Structure formats: structure tokens, C-alpha cells
């Protein structure tokens, strides 16, 4: 301990004190603080850049998810549209068929009615013609039969007899 | 065989560490048991060196003249390396007594400012005269003496001569200044890269510094102080971490610094941490220190001195931990290098060089780890203490 105290040099202590002060303060101003600040700034920059990259990644993922969602929606919409179109088509076909059937039936029934009426008209005309022909025949017959006076008198008499009977 | 060598090395390391710290702690040298010498040869030699070294203080104090043994020279060298110096010597020629290096300015405040180069002392051989006052360099310290350079001693063989107020640029101060310049160059270049924007990455050497700054921040400051408050203390923590780390590392180079292994430096660092801790402390910290909440009144009175003592012991432990670790590391590395000289006879030149080289290389690698570890621990504990002082106690105090 004695030797230790003896070894203590005040001059060396003094110079060490001055030098340490110089290193701490002068180097502190021109080196330590700029270095520490720069390192911190760089680390913050790196952290920020990493955070930004992470954000960008997340956004990309979001965007991708959105895209997929949109795509899925579009696909679903397309499917729905196609389904609807098919339904419409089927409905239209069914409708057209039904309408066509109705129209056909109507036309058939109309045709039937026309045929009926034509038939009736033809029958009526036939009847009139038959009657007129019969009348002509009858006329001609009567003319033949009643060509002499006697036959005429006989007929009148016969008719008169019929009237009496009534 | 390898494991044996390693364990031998570790044993030697432990003994060397202990011996050097021991010799520091006790100026009255104590003799190690003589039986130790009879242990394994290499180990015995190593211990012998340490033991002889322990005697050395006595020997020096008594001014025993004569040839020094190899082991004494080694211990002298280690002691000299660990202590501060007034000149920067890279190597010396023993035979001619020439030192290769450069001298540093001596600055004394003693009836005015006195500045001269340490070369005037001629490594303690000459007495320097400035403005009628004589100074002598004796065992790494400058004393006021008379014209002949007489040194008087007390019973404990300590010089009783007056010491002038000494602000010299010693070896450690020069090393500190050199390291400071390096730190400035390194971190100003790193700071410059961020001027173009925080996303401009540093290039070259600065690129290696950035992870270390981040390490200090993420492993020490933020976990201990908290995310909101750490920024205020970052200049101090970074300064201390890099200063200690760099000084520790440079201490392992052949430049031969031992700055973090001197008590003045670690004391200064610890005092800084202490001051910062006390001045940034919030109300809760003081409340916990003087009037511990949630305990009975007698306990409060009992706890206050313990808490105050704790607050003082914390920086003291910081100071001693760094000092002891680095001193021990330097002692052991030097000791292992000294094997080359000490065991030359026993193992032959090649064998001694080989073992010395192998062991010291292994240890220097370990010391690199220690260099980092001590810087880490000092900074970590500093931030822990600061964190304790600024911690918010949001929970109910009654639950303590």
C-alpha cells in the first residue's frame, strides 16, 4: 500500500484528467455525439424502411385479397347472369310454345267454325237449289199433267175434296 | 506434454503475478520460503527470480554495491518498466550504458515554472541546477537536493527530501498524448463519414470502429442505463472504453507503455466515474443511500454508512481492478521474456529462447483478451453505476 501511494504521481493524474476532459468534451462534440446520432438516425431509417416495406407487403396482400374478392364477385355475377339468361330463355321458349299452341288452337277452332258455317251455307244453298230444282221439276210435271182441261178440273176437284175434309 | 507446459506456464504466471503485486504492496520485502527453490527446476528458477527481486528493495535501500545477478537485472527491468519515467527509452546497451530513446520535457512548479529536458539529469547521474535550486532524479522521482545531490533517508529507507510539484511530460503522459492523438484521428475520421448522411457507411479502418461503438452502446450503455437516458453518458463511456482499450493494446506493443497499469491513471478514470455517478444521480439514489425506504428506522440508520461506504468502494474497485490486471499482465509477460536470459544455462540458448518465446506468445494472446476485457469491464461497471444512480423506481417503495 505504501508503495502504491508512493507510485501515485500527481503530474500524471493531472495530465490524465486534462486529457480525459479533452477527449470527453472535444471529441464528444466532434465525434461521439455525431457518431451516436448518425447511428441512431440510420437505425431509425432502417426501422422505418422495414416498417414501410412491411406496410407495402400488407397492402399488397390486401390488394390481392381485394382482387380475388372482386374476381370471385365478378365470377358469381357472371354465373348469376348466365343462369338468369338461361332461365329467361327457357321461360321465353315455354311462353312461345304456349302462345303458339294457343294460337294454333284458336286457328283450328276458327277454321272449324268457318268450315261449319261454310258447310251450313252450302247445305242451305243446296237446299234452295234442290227446292228450286224440285219446283222446276214440279212445274214441268204439272205443266205436263195439266196440259189438258180435264186433268185440271180433276185436280181442282181433288183439292176441293181435301179442303172439305179439313 | 502440452498440457503440462500450459499448466506450468499458468503456475508460473500466477506466482509471478502474485510476487509483483506483493512486492508493490509491501516495501519491506519479505522472503519467500527457501523450500520453494527445491521445486521443479524451471519453476524454481522463476520463483528464484521473484524472490531475489523481493530482496531487491532492501538491497537498493542499503546501497549494496556490486554486480547484480541476472535475476536481479530482470526484476529491475520489470520494476523500471512498470514505473513512470522521464524519458522514452526503447532499448539500452548494458555494456556501454547507452540508452536509445528520447528524453521528455520536465515541468516543475517550484517558485515559478521550470521547464527543461530530462536529458539534463543523465538518467539520475547529474544534479540539475535551475534558478539556484538543485534537483536530482532518484529512483524515477525528482527530489530537491543540495549542489552535491545528497539524499537523506528515514528509517524505512525512503528519501526525506522535498519533492517539487511535478507536471512533467513523463513517458506515461507522452504515451497518453500519443494515444489521444490516435483516438482523435480514428474517431474524427469515423464521424466524418456520417457527415454525408447516416446511410453513408464508413470505409477502411473506420468500418472496424463502428461495430465497437455499437458494442459499447448496445452491450453496455443501453442495457445498464436504459434507452431514454443512455445518450447523455455515451461521450464518457465511449471515451473511457476506447482510451483504456487502446492504451492496453499499445501497452502490449514494443513501445512499452504501461499507462493503464499506473495507479494515477486508473484513479483518475475511477474518480471521473464517481463524479459522473454522483452528479447524475436522482432523488431515488440519494434516498436509497441516506434513508433506505421500506426498512425500520434503526436499519435505516445502520444502512446509511454502509451505503455511503459502498458508493466509495465502487470507484476504488474500478481503480484497483484495472491497475492490478494490467500491472500483473505486464509483469508476467516481462517475466516470461526474461526466461530467455535467466534459463540460458539450464536449457541452452535455443531451448530458453524457444520456451520463452512460446510462453510469452501464449501470454500476449491472453493479454490481448485481457486488454479488451478490462476496457469492457471498466466501461460496463461505469455504466452500471451510472444506471443505478439514474434508475427510476416506479414501483411502490414499500415493497423494498
Interface residues (C-beta under 8 A of the other chain):
Chain A: X1 X2 X3 X4 X6 X7 X8 X9 X10 X11 X12 X13 X14 X15 X16 X17 X19 X20 X22 X23 X24 X25 X27 X28 X30 X31 X32 X33 X34 X35 X36 X37 X38 X39 X40 X41 X42 X45
Chain B: X23 X24 X25 X26 X27 X83 X84 X107 X156 X158 X165 X166 X167 X168 X169 X170 X172 X173 X176 X177 X180 X183 X184 X187 X188 X190 X191 X194 X195 X198 X199 X210 X213 X214 X217 X231 X234 X235 X236 X238 X239 X240 X243 X262 X263 X264 X265 X267 X268 X269 X272
